[in-house]
């Protein structure tokens, strides 16, 4: 039988513990493989059998052949990525091996590894952190850093190092990094520099990766936003990431939009689209309520059901309510120039908690309300790809890769 006897599960266990670049002999010399196939290990062609098995299973192992080492008489291999569903036991176990190692030794030997995960993560956040850790290691080929804050000394697989963060590696394209730097220069509490530049799991860099190109190109913004709203857009006149409207005019607090675009419809109406992005972070669990919020619910054009008065402020969806309130206030205020305003929630389609909260909140709204747009991330990207002439490359050099999260490879 030879190479055909060597099972994928045994190879996966051995390859998982090897560095990014390894050889067939590194696998064949592993005691686990020899113990699993003692009869094969004694044969003259044992190393060739192992090399053949690696070749047979290279796609399942996520490896590619990179040449032949004539000095050691063995093939060279490189880990390209981890196949299959990112929530699978195999990939989870691969990440756990790094957590168990002392940090200094881990950085010394496998600083391109998947890196430490977090035991406190819930199921979806755990999956997303693992994916971003895998992407950083196996696609971007970058070491992991500390976080979630600048002062943190704890390593996480989803964090970039200070040099890589400063180089803009958390963004899809240099033009988006430029937008991020320009926004950072404006200041304000809502833009957290370390989180934006270093945390691949954060929704803030995801927002820049999705909407940063639109801030720089209003023609592109008109084409893409037109796929998301019901009215026809004549032109986009303004766009910004992280915007806090004047407090005294609306909610009297610092509630903000992750992104905001002003546009004019083909029939001349002025409209505003506020955007809230969610990747894996839950909605804030604090319950805020004040008279400045409630006054927007008392108008004839209020989108909330009268029976919802005592439920809108519930902590499960309080943040979503306040974001929605801000969008509604932009239209209803006497000082507002807007004829139409909406809030669009962009969320990951596999985040079941976010989907449940959103569905529950929508039950509080009047039938036919269109002031809240629920936009799963895959649906948004699908609509965008339907109108770009050059396919994915026109969307900031591959914006569809933001689907698993904010981090993506920059050429």
GIWO-V980787 format. One record per run of one state. SS is the DSSP state (H for helix, E for strand, - for the rest). FROM is the first residue (numbers start at 0). TO is the last residue. If there is no record, write none. Layout:
# GIWO-V980787
{{SS	FROM	TO} {SS	FROM	TO}}
This chain:
# GIWO-V980787
{{-	0	0} {H	1	4} {-	5	6} {H	7	15} {-	16	19} {E	20	22} {H	23	27} {-	28	29} {H	30	35} {-	36	36} {H	37	40} {-	41	44} {H	45	55} {-	56	56} {H	57	60} {-	61	61} {E	62	68} {-	69	72} {E	73	78} {-	79	87} {H	88	98} {-	99	101} {H	102	109} {-	110	121} {H	122	138} {-	139	143} {E	144	145} {-	146	153} {E	154	155} {-	156	157} {E	158	158} {-	159	160} {H	161	165} {-	166	172} {H	173	185} {-	186	191} {H	192	197} {E	198	198} {-	199	201} {H	202	215} {-	216	216} {H	217	224} {-	225	231} {E	232	242} {-	243	245} {H	246	248} {-	249	255} {E	256	264} {-	265	268} {E	269	277} {-	278	289} {H	290	296} {-	297	302} {E	303	303} {-	304	304} {H	305	307} {-	308	316} {H	317	331} {-	332	338} {E	339	346} {-	347	350} {H	351	361} {-	362	363} {E	364	364} {-	365	370} {E	371	375} {H	376	384} {-	385	389} {H	390	393} {-	394	397} {H	398	403} {-	404	410}}
